[in-house]
Amino acid sequence: MQIDFASSGGVSNQELMFVADTAAMSEREAKEVERLIESSGVFEIEQSDVNPNVTIGRADVITYRISLTDGERQNTLWMNDVTAPVALRPLLAFLQELALKHKNKGG
């Protein structure tokens, strides 16, 4: 599965990116991200369900872009930490952790 994730904003206005193929990730990380993807229902969420413009102007809001491709399934969503569906938040948090880990390693 191809993952392309980015987040920005928040109090620290930190920009994070994470691009990976689950086949190249550690087995533990790949299994966890795949579990979170399936439990979140991200492939069934429509962009209109997560309007990222709801909180424009608030400096403390984190904006996310997530693009996933798994065979014939593909979805790209823009959202923020206010509009993100509850079911999607664990996946966003995990991808943010992976992006921060990747950034701290200088990758």
C-alpha positions in Angstrom: 0.0 0.0 0.0 1.3 3.5 -0.9 1.0 6.2 1.7 1.5 9.9 1.2 0.8 11.9 4.3 1.5 15.6 5.3 0.5 17.7 8.2 1.1 21.4 9.0 -0.1 24.0 11.4 -0.8 23.9 15.1 0.7 26.0 17.8 4.3 25.2 16.6 3.4 25.3 12.9 5.4 22.2 12.3 5.3 20.7 8.8 5.6 16.9 8.6 5.6 14.6 5.6 5.7 10.8 5.4 5.8 8.9 2.1 6.1 5.1 2.2 5.1 1.8 0.8 4.0 -0.6 3.5 6.1 -3.3 1.9 9.2 -1.3 2.8 8.2 -0.5 6.4 9.0 -2.6 9.4 6.6 -5.5 9.9 5.2 -3.9 13.1 4.6 -0.5 11.6 3.1 -1.9 8.4 0.7 -4.1 10.3 -0.3 -1.2 12.6 -0.9 1.2 9.8 -2.8 -1.3 7.7 -5.0 -2.1 10.8 -5.7 1.6 11.4 -6.5 2.1 7.7 -9.0 -0.7 7.6 -10.6 0.2 11.0 -10.9 3.9 10.0 -12.9 3.3 6.8 -10.7 5.9 5.1 -11.4 4.5 1.6 -15.1 5.1 2.1 -14.8 8.7 3.3 -15.6 11.4 0.8 -13.9 14.8 0.7 -17.2 16.5 1.4 -17.4 14.6 4.7 -14.2 16.3 6.0 -14.4 20.0 4.8 -11.0 21.4 5.7 -12.1 25.0 5.5 -14.4 24.9 8.6 -11.7 26.5 10.9 -9.8 28.8 8.6 -8.1 31.5 10.6 -7.5 29.5 13.8 -3.7 29.3 14.3 -3.9 26.2 16.5 -5.5 23.9 13.9 -3.5 21.2 12.3 -4.2 20.5 8.6 -3.7 17.0 7.1 -3.5 15.6 3.6 -3.6 11.8 3.3 -3.4 9.9 0.0 -3.6 6.1 0.0 -3.4 3.6 -2.8 -4.0 -0.1 -2.4 -4.4 -1.9 -5.7 -7.6 -0.6 -7.2 -8.5 1.4 -4.1 -7.4 5.0 -3.9 -8.4 8.0 -1.8 -7.0 11.5 -1.1 -8.4 13.7 1.6 -7.7 17.1 3.0 -9.0 17.8 6.5 -8.0 19.3 9.8 -8.0 18.1 13.4 -11.4 19.6 14.0 -13.2 18.1 10.9 -11.4 14.7 10.9 -13.8 11.9 11.7 -13.3 10.3 15.0 -12.6 6.9 13.3 -9.8 8.5 11.3 -7.9 10.2 14.2 -5.9 7.2 15.4 -4.6 6.7 11.8 -3.7 10.4 11.6 -1.9 10.3 14.9 0.1 7.2 13.9 1.1 8.7 10.6 2.1 11.9 12.4 4.3 9.8 14.7 5.9 8.1 11.7 6.5 11.4 10.0 8.1 12.9 13.1 10.3 9.8 13.5 11.3 10.0 9.9 12.1 13.8 10.2 14.2 13.3 13.3 16.2 10.6 11.6 17.0 13.1 8.9 15.1 11.2 6.3 
